[in-house]
Structures are given as C-alpha cells and as structure tokens.
C-alpha cells in the first residue's frame, strides 16, 4: 500500500447551508458548501472545488456529508447539491433527464465563486455517478476531473433496461423517490400512504396500471416510471445525454476520469463500457478499477460480496489506499492540486481476479472464494482467448462442437411461477420496512429502505428468506424450467476474464418470451458444504421480440429457430481444479427483471399471461454456446 503523501487534514470546516443556485430556466437548486476554515471562519481561498449532486438528501446522506467534511479539512471546497425536485431544491424531478443541463449550470456557477480556483472535480456513486457523466456530456468549462463510482453508460442496454427487459429495481426506486419527494413531505397523508406501502406486495400485482397504485399520489414519479418501463424499443428517448453517455462520447468533456466498479455491482458492464469508450477517444487519462464488490460508496472497503469472502486483499482499504476516501483524495490531489500522489504511475486498469480459495466456511458464515489484484493495460485483455463452450446433449458443456444432427432441450415457462432471484448484480431493489411505532419518529425514511433480495455471490438454492421462493427449498437447478449445462470437473484451474456472450439458437411456442443465462462456478462437496456450492458469477436476459434489433420488435413465429447473442455482465474468475463451469438457462429471474407474459402485448400493459414451451437447440446446425474469454496461465 506504499504511496506518496496526500493533502493532510489541516483545516477546520464551516458549512454554508442551502445556497440556492440558479439554473437556466430560473429553478434554484439547494446546495450546501463545505469550506476550509480556521478559527470558525471560512478561509478566503481560492481552492479547488468538488461537486456532489444527489437525489438522496444532501444533508441526510451520510457518505456525502462525510466526503464534504473529509475534503474540506484537506483544502477543498465541496458543494453538495439536492437534484432538481428533491428535498430542498425547487422544480420537478424527472429521472435522469434534467441532469446534464442542471449539472452544467452548477459547474458554471461554482467557477464564478470567489472561493473556487476555477477547477471543479466531480464524485459520487450510483445516481451520483450518472449525473457526473450527464453534465460532462455538455462539456462545461472548469470541469477538471471525475471519479465515477459505479454508474451507468447506456440506460437502455444494461442498467435501467437490460437487453429488452426492465430492471424492476427502478420501479422500487420510483416508490422510494415518491415517498421522499417534496410533494409527499408537504402532505402527511400522501407520505403516510407511500411509506406504509410494501413494494414487495405490488410485485405480486404486476403490471401496475396508471392511477391505480400508491405511486399515482405523486403523478410526476408515476409518469417517468411508466416511461422507462413501457418504452421497450430503442429510440431517441434513450439517446438523451442523461441516459446514454456512449452516444455522446465525442462531445463529452476530455478530462481525467477514473471509473470504479465491482464484479457484483449493478453497473459492472457500464463501468467497463465507459472505460473502453472514453479511453479510446479521449486523452484523459482514463482509468478503471474493478474489484469484487457489490454496490455502494463504501463497499470497496469490504472483503466480501454477498455470501462469499474474497480475502484481505480484496478491499481498497489497506491495499490500494488507506480507504475509499483516501483513494479519492489521491486522485483529486493529483489532478486538481498537482501533488505527486503516485497516481501517475497507476496502470490504466486494475482488476481483482476472483477465485483460488479453498471453499471453506469462514467464521462469518461465508464461502472463502479468495482472489488477487492484477494490473492490466486494456479491456478486453489482448491475451484472452475467446473460447466457445458448447451446450451438449445430456447437459454437458465442452469446447468441442456438438456432433448430433438434431438435438434440443425444451422447458415449460409459466409466468405465474418465475425463477426467483438468488444473488447477482443488483442494487436498489428495496422496500420500506416497518419500524416499531415508539421509534418511528426518530428513524429517517431512507434508513428504513432495505433490499428485498440477496445480492452478490450466493449459493444458487432457495430458502424461506428468498423472495418468491416456495417450498420445497431446493437448488434452482432442480426446477424443471432451469436447464443446466456443465463441464466435467476441471483437471486444472481455468481463468475467465472479460466480456461474456451467450450465442443461442432458440424457438418458442409463444409470440414473445425471455431467455436468461447465468454463469456459475460449481464447487465440489467439502465438509462445510456437503452438497457443494454453486456460485453465480454473471447473468443476463434477452427479450426475444427484439431478435431483429432493439428498435425493431417482431413477434416470434411459433417453432421457428432464431439465433440470438446475449451480452452478459463481464467477470474475472479463476475456476479451481475440481470445479465445474456451468451455465443455467431459463426464462425468468424475478424480481431482478420483469416477467415476460409471453403474449406479445405492449410492454408493461399486458392483460393476460400464457405458458410458453421454450426450446434451446444444440446440434451441429445450431451450435449454442457460451463464449468465454480464457486467460492463459
């Protein structure tokens, strides 16, 4: 962890609360400004300035406040702003759409303040990451550096929607946003209705109908939620700079950028797509770090992801920096203060290769999976060999093409009995949990919002704790609607690092349906796990009405065979000797994704469901396979 010194905490802090920053349309956004101080008075500066824009309450979001105080003590001004229509800011909130202009105008305002030296850096996680690239798409003068932690790239392709399907976490996010909106806070009746609503109950009543759910109590939130849910076709709506940075790379600011992500984060694919797109077309420099983490500002300081332990090397804390805050500091000290923090010698890409652990159960009850950091120069790795692993008759998976003239496997997909979500790349799929009445007044609404699904790495079996699971609680692989293809036990370790693609030949009895694919690392049995452990690594979905293109929905012809390519989330994993590489194929992963009714009706507005018989073909003429990037060892 040796690196050069960064700015030291030499100052006090004073905070100017709720400065109302004017936007181009006259709306004013509430902004708290953290200033370096001495003797209780702000120092005159000027200082480099950092901007955090949040929809989660600038004063109640603990990590944002912590960032403000941390950096102000070290000689930065930090502006933390409520996004438009959130908390103390004026205007009406619309998901992502207004963020480019509001961010641009805020940067312009900051550079005109006497305490700002003209250099502005941006930082933040999740929505706070989205807004960074959104404003950068308009290239505001003064923007000088960006630390983008776990944010989007193209909302349509792999975060809000996902290969045609809808990620239901954003419906959950709309319920949360409505409950904490200024409209709800101004009307105790509306807020009481929304905070007593259990989103998990409404998941059993999909599709929602306009005007008939508690979300309709805040019409602006209902409108944008239905927009992102029902607009399944790719069009100009999804190319807005607030939604799609990859469509605006050329006009995006050319400044130093650091993209940070995790193999179990909800934005893994986006993180690396941003890194590739901007590093190819910008001087930057553009760098990326991808660890084994789940979603969150401080999760990079953890050594576990869900139910798996990755070992003491897995965290930023103690390995790449003192902690995530220090890592941010080293980045901004380098670019905004010109201090030699050692960042100049960092590689373009640093990844954590998961795996290599012995699979014992830790004292905390997690599977020990292990792993190690590695420096790389590019993504995908130039030395990785894209290797097809073909689906074989009888459930085999092997690098040799199938030899049968005719071979296929069919299953019955009933939308009324979807495959439950067990782990994966998920965030914000959450609900307001009840609290005892005697403490309710002291618990912020945001602190009651907790996940309804297990995230990260998990053993692929159900239990009473799994949302939507029904007795008997058995492995997902025991379900008749989950097809399993796996290798023989590996004779030696195999590393898979890079983007993953499933190439499948499929047919269906329905006019529309979904295909899901999941990559699994199968541990052999051991004393701690007598039945072994099936660890999820990557998953995805494909809505078949888009077999001809995302902008050209077409009904399926019953029985006709279609070739599809499913881009999955990238990963980096070392499959140990004795393990198996497995792929699970089905048609649902709920509530991670919305369930296809199989009817071909308009998305989010179906009136019925039907059972589909879905078939995966895997013969000589239809060699379905998983394309895995194998790294020579």
Phi, psi and omega in degrees: 000015183292127173206165184288164185290148175250182177303143181259157180283082187260352189241159165279183182223133166238151184236125173267117189267140170053047167291128186266105186269123184282138173262172185296337180262009178093346176292143181245135183251127183289129187224126172266133183243119179265123187239140171300143186217163172217132179062027179084002179241143179295139175283149187290334182076210005280158182234156167297149189236137178249143182239128173237122178246128190222144170266004191255014180087103184301334183262344182256346180277108190302316183292327178292315178299320179298318176299316181302311181291320181301311185283327178297322178295341184251021171089029174238149163270137180236122177255122178244122192237136169286128178298161181309131177073014179239133176052248188267003179273152179278174175090183181246135182276131169230129189306111173069336192297319187271358189290326179300309183292318180295321178293317178302312183295327179290317177299317179299319179294317181300317184293344180267358183276146185295336181273358180258134181272010177097352179252125181237129173249154179239151178205164178144165186240142173068237177303327179290343172273317177310312187294338178293305180293331178299311180290327180292337176297340177261000173054062182289137174300139180100338177294125190236342181191151183221127172248101189257108183256111170058064180233179186275174175227307174223111185300328182290318193276326186201046172200303175276304165258170187208098181050043177099333179275174181244132177277111188294349177300334180279340168290317176300319180298323178295319177298316178297314182298320179296320181293333181252014181283158174303327179298316180289322181293336179274349183226100183303331180291316178296315182296320179298320180295317183285323182282340176270354179285134174260111180302324181300329177290320180291337174298335178277357182239024179287147004278145170298150176243137182307133176083358187239017174229165178302339179298335180292347177292339174236086191305325181298322180288321177299319182298309184288331177295316178294328176300306185287338180278318188266345178275079183278339181274141178283122179211195185296336177303317184278356178260004175300145183297338175288337182260326194223097180284331183293338177277356185228029183299318185296326181269352181293145179303140177259088182225165175302132181227136173237118177258124181243134181209182181221150181295338177249017176279157178287350182240028182302309181298318181297318181304313183280331173295320175298314181302314182294311185297315185281327179290333179282334190236004178230151176286324176064247005287157179247127182226163180214149173230128177232113177259191183270018198275163166271189189278138174150157179295319186256359178299332176298348175268006178261159179251005179233161178219100185072239184262011181239144176256130183258353177100165186296341180280351192285339186269159168294316181300124178083356181235302180261341179192179177296321175192183183297328180292318177296325178295317173302316183299315179301320180295311183286326174301322181293313189266333182258340179243349180075019179277141180277092181264002183092353180297332181298333181268359181293147179288160176302326184219134174233124182235153175258117178273111182283155175107175182099352178283166184271359174078015177283164177271125182285166176302336178275000176088017181253154174288131179275106183262327175075186179150178182204152177282152176211142177269139180225164182254340186204169175216132354297162181293130183297329183273353178291141182251113179292115188238121178283131171250111190272142173288129185248150173305140180086005176091015177277163176219121187205157180284004177261140180296152177293148184254345184292145176289324177220125177203137179200163176226129182246156174212161182259117180254114178252113180301340179282350181224066184288157175291126182287148177288128175231093179077184177121192185271083190226144169211156174065007174277078197225174185213155171282121180266144180291151175233155179303140183303328184290343179243359186304322183291341183260000182250118178297146180305318182298331180283348177269353186274114186221152185297143175261000178229156172285140182244169176075206181283130182215151171292128188280069175215157184267166176202176179295340181277350183274125181301128176084355180283145179235150176297151357284147183273102188229173175301147176303327181296345179280348181288139180291344178263016173241113177273136184238126175232127184216153178285169165292162175307134184289136179284334180212163181299147179230124178261129174246114179221116177142186175293149182235139179229133172260124177249111188232147169254120189229155170217163184209155173277352186255159177286344175203147176196177178243155170235128176249148180224137181223130175267132187229138173260112185264112175282140174288162179301146172215174184302327179281332180228080187299335178262011185080189183212122180258102187265119175291137178242320184205146175212166179197180182212157177216124177270117194288344175298344180258026180297336180265356180142152184294338180258007184226075178294135179220136177294148176282145170271123183306128177086344179287142182266131181239138173268127179231151173242124183250106174289124180257171176289139178290162177207174171217112186211138175259109175282121184285161174302137183089345176281168173240144169269126185230147172234129177254131181237132176208205181228010180203155176205087192245132015260021175303316179237155174293152184270131179285127179285351178073010185262343183080008178290168177305140185297136180074005183224023182288156183247353182202172173230162174214152177284139177244141168261108183255141186231133173255122182265137183211068178233189186300321181277343182227070188280073179302139184202164171254126181267109185251131176278103181269133181256119180301143181243000000 
